[in-house]
Amino acid sequence: MKKELIVSDPTIMLGKPVIAGTRITVELILEKLAAGETEDQILEAHPHLTREGLRAAITFAKEALRADFVYPVVVKAKM
């Protein structure tokens, strides 16, 4: 996967990582997938997005979470 498919520029979407040449954020892709949308549905809704760009966004997110930092998960007790 080409790294240049995901870019971050402070003048575009407040510097959030986006698919190059678009204003489609990695965050938006993840939100749509989490909501149950398929890759095909996302691609249909965003004609400027390619399957390669969509997969680059997923790969970018995976690599960002691979950092050596442990994210604590707090489970709130039910009342």
Stockholm file with secondary structure:
# STOCKHOLM 1.0

chainA/1-79         MKKELIVSDPTIMLGKPVIAGTRITVELILEKLAAGETEDQILEAHPHLTREGLRAAITFAKEALRADFVYPVVVKAKM
#=GR chainA/1-79 SS CCGGGEECCTTSGGGCCEETTSCCBHHHHHHHHHTTCCHHHHHHHCTTCCHHHHHHHHHHHHHHHTSSCCCCCCCCCCC
#=GC SS_cons        CCGGGEECCTTSGGGCCEETTSCCBHHHHHHHHHTTCCHHHHHHHCTTCCHHHHHHHHHHHHHHHTSSCCCCCCCCCCC
//
